[in-house]
Amino acid sequence: MQFAKLPMVLLLLLLVSFVSSVEIGAPANGMAAAAE
């Protein structure tokens, strides 16, 4: 059952890396404007 969690962990790592890259690449004001 340990391997069943592997895809979930990979997706989580991908999401974290994507979010961090977006936060670094975009200014805070731009993110706030996009959120609204």
C-alpha distances in whole Angstrom, upper triangle without the diagonal:
4,5,5,7,10,12,13,13,16,17,18,20,22,23,24,26,27,29,30,32,33,34,36,38,39,42,41,44,42,39,41,43,40,38,41
4,5,6,7,10,11,11,13,15,16,17,19,21,21,23,25,26,27,29,31,32,33,35,37,39,38,41,40,37,39,41,38,36,40
4,5,5,8,10,10,11,14,15,16,17,19,21,22,24,25,26,28,30,31,32,34,35,38,38,41,39,36,38,40,37,36,39
4,6,7,8,10,11,13,14,16,17,18,20,22,23,24,26,27,29,30,32,33,35,37,37,39,38,34,36,38,35,34,37
4,6,5,6,9,10,11,12,14,15,17,19,20,21,23,24,26,27,29,30,32,34,33,36,35,31,33,36,33,31,34
4,5,5,6,9,10,11,12,14,15,17,18,20,21,23,24,26,27,28,30,33,33,36,34,31,33,35,32,31,34
4,5,5,6,9,10,10,12,14,15,16,18,20,21,22,24,26,27,28,31,31,34,32,29,31,33,30,28,32
4,5,5,6,9,10,11,12,14,15,16,18,20,21,23,24,26,27,29,29,32,30,27,29,31,28,26,29
4,5,5,6,9,10,11,12,14,15,16,18,20,21,22,24,26,28,28,31,29,26,28,30,28,26,30
4,5,5,6,9,10,11,12,14,15,16,18,20,21,22,24,27,27,30,28,25,28,30,27,26,29
4,5,5,6,9,10,10,12,14,15,16,18,20,21,22,25,25,28,26,23,25,27,24,23,26
4,5,5,6,9,10,11,12,14,15,16,18,20,21,24,23,26,24,21,23,25,23,21,25
4,5,5,6,9,10,11,12,14,15,16,18,20,22,22,25,24,21,24,26,23,22,26
4,5,5,6,9,10,11,12,14,15,16,18,21,21,24,22,19,22,24,21,21,24
4,6,5,6,9,10,11,12,14,15,16,19,19,21,20,17,19,21,18,17,21
4,5,5,6,9,10,11,12,14,15,18,17,20,19,16,19,21,19,18,22
4,6,5,6,9,10,11,12,14,17,17,20,19,16,19,22,19,19,23
4,6,5,6,9,10,10,12,15,16,18,16,14,17,19,16,16,20
4,5,5,6,9,10,11,13,13,16,14,11,14,16,14,13,17
4,5,5,6,8,10,12,12,16,15,12,15,18,16,16,20
4,5,5,6,8,11,13,16,14,12,16,18,16,16,20
4,5,5,6,9,10,13,11,9,12,14,12,13,16
4,6,5,7,7,11,10,8,11,13,12,13,16
4,6,7,9,12,12,11,14,16,15,16,19
4,7,10,12,10,10,14,15,14,16,19
4,7,8,6,7,10,11,10,12,15
4,5,5,6,9,10,11,13,15
4,5,5,6,9,10,11,13
4,5,5,6,9,10,11
4,5,5,6,9,10
4,5,5,6,9
4,5,5,7
4,5,5
4,5
4
